[in-house]
Amino acid sequence: MSAVSVWRWDPFTEFDGLVRQAFAPYRAEGRERGFVPAAEVLREDEDAVVSVELPGVDVEKDVTVEVKAGRLVVRGERRDERVGERGRRELRYGAFERAFVLPEHLGPESVSATYDAGMLNIRIAGAFADSEPHRIAISTGGGRPAVEGKAE
């Protein structure tokens, strides 16, 4: 006689639950917050292109792109228009903000943005201009630099 066992434990479901619990989005007043769009920064010649994934977001109503205090700031909201529906939800909704530091020599006139097929592309013209390293000569003189108030 052989024993037959039914294995119902799914390690992937258990692992998914552990990960969701460990990295759960911040909850405020019983509502989940946590939509953070994926972004990448690529170099195209001397320009930087920031691409932000915003599928399902109405960029004309719900997204702003600003240059503020030396930073490129993309903020907005992915709205959930379905009210009263229950069930398993894996899509995140809510307000978001992503910020990227701009080179000091650039201002708002260097930034342009386009949106197509769920991707917001922001071009920062000249972001890599003059970004080559400048070699600094090292002088040798056989002594240590004098410290103010002390004699060698």
N, C-alpha and C positions, 0 to 999 in steps of 0.2 A: 504494500500500500504506500502510495506517495502522498506527501502533503502538498497542498496547493495554497499559496498565499496570494492575497491581492495587495499589491503595493500601491497605496494611494498618496503617499507623501511626494510632493513635488518640490524639489529643492529650489527651483527657480522662482516659484511663487513665494516661498519663504524668504529667499534672499531679497527679492524685490520689495517685500514688506519691510524688511530690516533697513534697506537703503532708504526707502520713503520715510520711515520713522526717524532715522538718523539725520536726514537732510530735509526734513519737512520745512515748508515755507513758514515764515512768520505768520502767526495767526493773531488777528486783532478783532475784538468784538465778534468772535465766532465766524469771521470771514477769512478765507485764504487770500494771502497776497503772495505773489511770487512769480509773476510773468517777467522774465528777464530775457530779452531777445538776444540771440547769438550775434556776435559781431566779429569781424576780422579786419585787420589793417594790412594793406598790400602796397608795395612800391611800384609805381609805373613811371619810369624815367625819374624826373625830379619831383613828381607829384605823389602824394599819399592818397589812397582811396580807401575809405572806411565803408564797409558793406555791413548793413544791419538787416537781419531777417525779420520782416514784419508782416507775415501772412495773416490775413483776416483783420487787418487794422486799416481803418479809414484815415489815411495820412492827411487828407485835406482838412478833416475836422479834428483829429485826435493826436497829431504829432507836430512837435515844433523842433526846429534845429536852430541853435543859437551859438554865438561866440560870446563868451562872458569870462572876464578875468583870466585870459590866456588859455581858456579851455573850450573845446567843442562839446556842446551839451545837446544830446538827443533825448527828448522826453515825450511821453505820451501815455496812451491808455489803450489796452485791448479790451473792448466792451463785450460783455456777454448779454446778448439781447433776449436769450431764452429765459423766461421767468416761470418758476414753478416746476421745471422738469427735474426729476431726480434720477439717480443712477450713478454708474461709475464715471468719474471725470478724470481725464488725464491732461486735458488742455488747461493751461493756466490763463487766468484773466487778471486784469488790474492795471494799476499805474506802474510805469517803469521810468528809469532814467539811466542813461549811459553817458559817461564823460571821458574825454580824451584830451590829454595835454597837447597844446599847439606849440610849435617852435616860437621863440620870442619875436622873431622878425616878421611874423605873419599876423594879419588882421582879418576882419570879416570879409573884406573884398577878395580874399584868396579862396573863399569857400563857396562851393556850389553843390546843389543836391538834385538828384533825380530819383524817381520811384517807378519801378516796373516789375510786374509779376511777383509781388511780395517782397522785393528787395529794395531797400533804401540805400542808394550809393551816394556818398558824399566825397567830392574831390577837393583836396586841399592843395592848390597850385603852389609849387615851389617849396613844399615841405622839406624836401631833401636837398634843396639848393644850398650850396656852401656847407654841405654836411661832411665833406671829406676832412679827415683829421689834419691838423696843422702840427707839424713836428716842431718842438721847442728845443732850441740848442741848450746843451748843458755845459756851463763853463766850469773849468777846473782851475783851481788856483792854489791848492795845497793847504788851505786853511778852512776853518769852520766859520760860518757866518757869525758876525758879532751879535750878541743879544744885548738889547738896550739896557744900559746900567751896569753891564759887566765888561771887564777887559779880558782879552785873550791872554 
